[in-house]
Every structure is written in structure tokens, then in C-alpha cells.
Amino acid sequence: MGGLAIPHLATLIVGGMAVVFVLGSIRPEFNDLLTLDLARVRSGQVWRLVTYLFLPTSDSVIWLLFDLYLLWLVGSNLENEWGPFKFNLYYLVGMIGTTVAAWLTGGAVGNFWLNASLGLAFATLFPDYELYIFLILPVKVKWLGLLLAAYLAFEAISGSWIARGAIIAATGNYLLFFTGDLVGLFRARKLEVKQAVRRQRSSSRPPPAIVTGGRVCAICGKREEDGADIRVCSCEKCGGKPRELCLAHARSH
């Protein structure tokens, strides 16, 4: 089914959002024709099942440009990592979940929470990727992902049921694709902690005591504990200093 995938999907969505922003600036009522309003879908406006994906997330040109760049960056990297088909499937499952949530809650929703699930996916796959906030401050994506997860949790608790349903759909989509990855990360982290504790314990242990045996021949190295007959010699050849020698070398040195 890979041939059914739409290549460069993130670029198409970003381009569509830019076009809708321009048209909405000219005629503000235009955006109302694109929202995911299932009551109007049932009356025949079936295009709303797709067009809500192109709703701009901000009325400010500066913030919109930032959002479009971030969406393009996240979506393009996910597509490069997964391939077009899996990326399309991820987005499609999120769309279906968002539509079901809108049907259950009876409210019109936009694409913000669906795109937020892309941010969670990106932070999981590329945790050490650095973004420059205000083009100055480098921040790793994993910290932004944690902030996004906290914000989703806060909005799910304190927000309306319309927002809550869309958030559950978005995070459900993420968990469907990433539960295995999260379990693997948890196990890897748990193993790292165990290894760190083991290394700490090993470094804190006193060094093993060196057990010395009996006397050793200074010439051939035979040991008394191995049965060699070791004598102490202090003759003139030994310089008058006591020296341990086996019986054979004690006689012949």
C-alpha cells in the first residue's frame, strides 16, 4: 500500500495553511467554511473533513511563520525517518481520531492538537536535536517535548470537553505508534541506573588484600609454598646481604 502515500505531505499542509491565511486575511469569514463542524458535514459540506487541516494556528504573521517552519521541520524529518507511507498513516490515524472526538463532543475543532502529536513523535525520535529559540538559545527537543506533554496534560484536565477529546485523540495516536519505543527507553534507562549503581559499589569497595606466600628463590623464582627448599644465603657472592635461594642455586651460585 506504499504507493497510496502522498509524498512531502508536511510541505503540502504548510503550503495550504499559508494560502488559507492569505485568503482569510482578505475575507475573515472564509476560515469558518473550513472548520471540522460535523453538523455541517452531515448537511453536505463534506470538505470540512479535510480542510480543517489547513486552518492557520495564529492570526499573527510572525507567529504563523514560526509555526509553519516548525511544522515543516518536524513533518519533513518524520517522513525522512519513517518514509512517506508511515508518516501518512500516522497523520491519517490522527485525523480519524480527531473526527471521532469531534463527533463525540459535538464541537468544531482545528488542527492544533493533531499537529502537537507530530511534535511528540519528533521529540521521541530525535531527542537531542537542537532548536534555537529566538535564533539565539539552543534547546534540545526532548525538553520541548516534555513541556508540550505537560501542556497537553494541563489542557486535558482544565479545558473543555471539546479540547479534551481532541487531546485524547492526539495522544492516543502517539501512544499507538510509540508505546514500544517508550517501553524500550524505560528499560534502557533502568539498565543505565543499575549499571551506574554497580559501578559505584565496585569503586567504593576496598582493594583486595595481596596474599604473599613463603620465600622465593631470587634466581629462578621457585616458591617455598610450591615445595621448593629455600635457603637464606649471605655469602660474599651475595654481597654479604641475606638472599633467598633454592637449594640448587644456594649450592651452585
HUQUI-V555831 format. One record per helix or strand of 2 or more residues. SS is the DSSP state (H for helix, E for strand). FROM is the first residue (numbers start at 1). LEN is the number of residues. If there is no record, write none. Layout:
BEGIN
SS,FROM,LEN  SS,FROM,LEN
END
This chain:
BEGIN
H,2,3  H,9,18  H,28,6  H,38,5  H,48,7  H,61,22  H,84,22  H,112,14  E,130,4  E,137,4  H,141,18  H,161,44  H,224,3  E,230,4  E,243,4  H,247,6
END
